[in-house]
């Protein structure tokens, strides 16, 4: 297979498979860490309150990080050029917000270790949508199809094994178990479907950093509406409880961590497609287990059978990720992607040459300064919010190993640094 594919319009683009794989795996590291603050559901805060607080942190991060990387002028110029994608970005944010709220219910009712693998079946939903709507895997060899499908199935099976590995000494209340399972399944369906707007945006040439700034409006608006409608309105505990105020920093921090993972996931979706990106980012189950077992001691009293499940599940998940990551798209599959790009260009009157360049990570030089004075206000405002929340924070009433917190935090920093550097060198965050 040649490194560069010729499109029907005579324009060439070089697939960024390796970069997409790196972004997918980095997403798994960060998304796994972001689930840790959801354990605060055990402290009495409602799922709606936790979701709202986390999404408030997500909203703050989704405007701060793009401002740091590209500047708001670049973001708004991209949005103006792709205004037809703004409604679907808001819709994607709404889907995410409902799914995220469902996950908190699932964690409350059946526990993180059961809920996590259930909602990670979204990789299978994503493979179906990618094939049906965007021609992913069409024209792929039997070997590549097997790698992606079987690799995704292996990751789901491994997630189930890792989930069962931490079940010991009791379980969820019987009356809530069915509701928790249904909530996790609903989150899986919504999150798998949420990738449709992602992929549609990127085959239209939109920058992931621009997409997420609109995406977050749908997120925040939806969770706020859920609190008003279902959690007591303006009398909801989250607006008045002093206990909630002391936990805000940790939930904001969880939202911020999630955004970094999601940005890597967005770039993986852009460069690999839905079918490959979601399974790779779903290795977050492995990292979620690391936080649960090492930081919160969830395996402290596990017997040898549970520990064996951890080892076996980890090996299966790694093998599944290897299978997906080595399924490099053939020229025939890339031709199918090219056809999807052409359909978007015809539908919305886009310049095909520019879309192909942007899809390949090559944005045109905009010229002039990217930073505006208000960019610095946005960054300073976000920093001020976190400083204020930190000054009011209290250590959560959870048993934690601080040594492992620092060790896993170092992994997060290393992953973001290496992944971010590769993205910058390869595409300037395009």
BELHUSUL-V559605 format. One record per residue. N is the residue number from 0. RES is the residue in one small letter. PSI is psi in whole degrees, -180 to 180 (NA if undefined). Layout:
N | RES | PSI
N | RES | PSI
This chain:
0 | x | 134
1 | x | 159
2 | x | -19
3 | x | 136
4 | x | 139
5 | x | 123
6 | x | 170
7 | x | -24
8 | x | 4
9 | x | 11
10 | x | 136
11 | x | 146
12 | x | 148
13 | x | 119
14 | x | 143
15 | x | 58
16 | x | -49
17 | x | -42
18 | x | -42
19 | x | -41
20 | x | -45
21 | x | -41
22 | x | -40
23 | x | -43
24 | x | -38
25 | x | -37
26 | x | -41
27 | x | -41
28 | x | -48
29 | x | -39
30 | x | -32
31 | x | -41
32 | x | -33
33 | x | -18
34 | x | -17
35 | x | -45
36 | x | -19
37 | x | -13
38 | x | -14
39 | x | -9
40 | x | -25
41 | x | -8
42 | x | -3
43 | x | -13
44 | x | 142
45 | x | 155
46 | x | -36
47 | x | -42
48 | x | -44
49 | x | -44
50 | x | -43
51 | x | -44
52 | x | -42
53 | x | -42
54 | x | -30
55 | x | -40
56 | x | -37
57 | x | -45
58 | x | -44
59 | x | -44
60 | x | -37
61 | x | -21
62 | x | -30
63 | x | -47
64 | x | -47
65 | x | -35
66 | x | -41
67 | x | -41
68 | x | -43
69 | x | -23
70 | x | 148
71 | x | -27
72 | x | -44
73 | x | -41
74 | x | -48
75 | x | -33
76 | x | -40
77 | x | -41
78 | x | -39
79 | x | -38
80 | x | -24
81 | x | 44
82 | x | -24
83 | x | -16
84 | x | -9
85 | x | -46
86 | x | -39
87 | x | -26
88 | x | -42
89 | x | -42
90 | x | -42
91 | x | -41
92 | x | -37
93 | x | -42
94 | x | -44
95 | x | -43
96 | x | -43
97 | x | -43
98 | x | -43
99 | x | -40
100 | x | -40
101 | x | -36
102 | x | -35
103 | x | -40
104 | x | -43
105 | x | -42
106 | x | -41
107 | x | -39
108 | x | -32
109 | x | -3
110 | x | 152
111 | x | -37
112 | x | -25
113 | x | -41
114 | x | -40
115 | x | -55
116 | x | -29
117 | x | -46
118 | x | -15
119 | x | -3
120 | x | -1
121 | x | -19
122 | x | -36
123 | x | -37
124 | x | -42
125 | x | -40
126 | x | -43
127 | x | -48
128 | x | -39
129 | x | -41
130 | x | -45
131 | x | -43
132 | x | -27
133 | x | 8
134 | x | 19
135 | x | 141
136 | x | -3
137 | x | 127
138 | x | -6
139 | x | 153
140 | x | 159
141 | x | -37
142 | x | -45
143 | x | -40
144 | x | -44
145 | x | -41
146 | x | -46
147 | x | -50
148 | x | -50
149 | x | -35
150 | x | -43
151 | x | -42
152 | x | -40
153 | x | -39
154 | x | -39
155 | x | -46
156 | x | -43
157 | x | -39
158 | x | -40
159 | x | -44
160 | x | -43
161 | x | -35
162 | x | -47
163 | x | -23
164 | x | -23
165 | x | 10
166 | x | 114
167 | x | 150
168 | x | 44
169 | x | -173
170 | x | -165
171 | x | 158
172 | x | 136
173 | x | -38
174 | x | -23
175 | x | -14
176 | x | -46
177 | x | -44
178 | x | -39
179 | x | -41
180 | x | -43
181 | x | -38
182 | x | -43
183 | x | -40
184 | x | -40
185 | x | -40
186 | x | -40
187 | x | -46
188 | x | -43
189 | x | -42
190 | x | -36
191 | x | -37
192 | x | -29
193 | x | -24
194 | x | -12
195 | x | -51
196 | x | -36
197 | x | -57
198 | x | -39
199 | x | -40
200 | x | -42
201 | x | -27
202 | x | -3
203 | x | 0
204 | x | 10
205 | x | 145
206 | x | 135
207 | x | -36
208 | x | -31
209 | x | -42
210 | x | -45
211 | x | -25
212 | x | -32
213 | x | -38
214 | x | -44
215 | x | -21
216 | x | -42
217 | x | -39
218 | x | -57
219 | x | -42
220 | x | -39
221 | x | -46
222 | x | -33
223 | x | -42
224 | x | -37
225 | x | -41
226 | x | -46
227 | x | -39
228 | x | -34
229 | x | -5
230 | x | 22
231 | x | 5
232 | x | -142
233 | x | -9
234 | x | 5
235 | x | 147
236 | x | -34
237 | x | -26
238 | x | -12
239 | x | -18
240 | x | 132
241 | x | -29
242 | x | -39
243 | x | -39
244 | x | -36
245 | x | -19
246 | x | -9
247 | x | -40
248 | x | -44
249 | x | -38
250 | x | -39
251 | x | -43
252 | x | -41
253 | x | -42
254 | x | -40
255 | x | -44
256 | x | -42
257 | x | -39
258 | x | -41
259 | x | -44
260 | x | -41
261 | x | -35
262 | x | -43
263 | x | -39
264 | x | -38
265 | x | -46
266 | x | -36
267 | x | -41
268 | x | -39
269 | x | -46
270 | x | -19
271 | x | -24
272 | x | 169
273 | x | -46
274 | x | -31
275 | x | -35
276 | x | -43
277 | x | -48
278 | x | -40
279 | x | -44
280 | x | -22
281 | x | 1
282 | x | -1
283 | x | -23
284 | x | -39
285 | x | -42
286 | x | -32
287 | x | -38
288 | x | -41
289 | x | -44
290 | x | -43
291 | x | -44
292 | x | -44
293 | x | -39
294 | x | -45
295 | x | 1
296 | x | 33
297 | x | -18
298 | x | 13
299 | x | -35
300 | x | 19
301 | x | 147
302 | x | -178
303 | x | -29
304 | x | -41
305 | x | -39
306 | x | -35
307 | x | -38
308 | x | -37
309 | x | -49
310 | x | -49
311 | x | -44
312 | x | -39
313 | x | -43
314 | x | -44
315 | x | -42
316 | x | -41
317 | x | -43
318 | x | -39
319 | x | -42
320 | x | -38
321 | x | -42
322 | x | -47
323 | x | -42
324 | x | -22
325 | x | 2
326 | x | 73
327 | x | 131
328 | x | 133
329 | x | 173
330 | x | -37
331 | x | -40
332 | x | -38
333 | x | -33
334 | x | -36
335 | x | -39
336 | x | -41
337 | x | -39
338 | x | -37
339 | x | -40
340 | x | -43
341 | x | -39
342 | x | -42
343 | x | -40
344 | x | -42
345 | x | -42
346 | x | -38
347 | x | 8
348 | x | 40
349 | x | 157
350 | x | 114
351 | x | -41
352 | x | -44
353 | x | -38
354 | x | -43
355 | x | -43
356 | x | -45
357 | x | -37
358 | x | -35
359 | x | 3
360 | x | 26
361 | x | 91
362 | x | 149
363 | x | 150
364 | x | 118
365 | x | -21
366 | x | 157
367 | x | 171
368 | x | 137
369 | x | -29
370 | x | 138
371 | x | 164
372 | x | -32
373 | x | -19
374 | x | -42
375 | x | -31
376 | x | -41
377 | x | -46
378 | x | -44
379 | x | -39
380 | x | -43
381 | x | -43
382 | x | -40
383 | x | -39
384 | x | -45
385 | x | -37
386 | x | -42
387 | x | -47
388 | x | -38
389 | x | -37
390 | x | -22
391 | x | 2
392 | x | 153
393 | x | 151
394 | x | 126
395 | x | 147
396 | x | 58
397 | x | 145
398 | x | 121
399 | x | 152
400 | x | 107
401 | x | -29
402 | x | -45
403 | x | -30
404 | x | -47
405 | x | -37
406 | x | -46
407 | x | -31
408 | x | -37
409 | x | -37
410 | x | -41
411 | x | -47
412 | x | -44
413 | x | -43
414 | x | -46
415 | x | -39
416 | x | -48
417 | x | -45
418 | x | -42
419 | x | -40
420 | x | -41
421 | x | -44
422 | x | -41
423 | x | -46
424 | x | -35
425 | x | -34
426 | x | -2
427 | x | 40
428 | x | 37
429 | x | NA
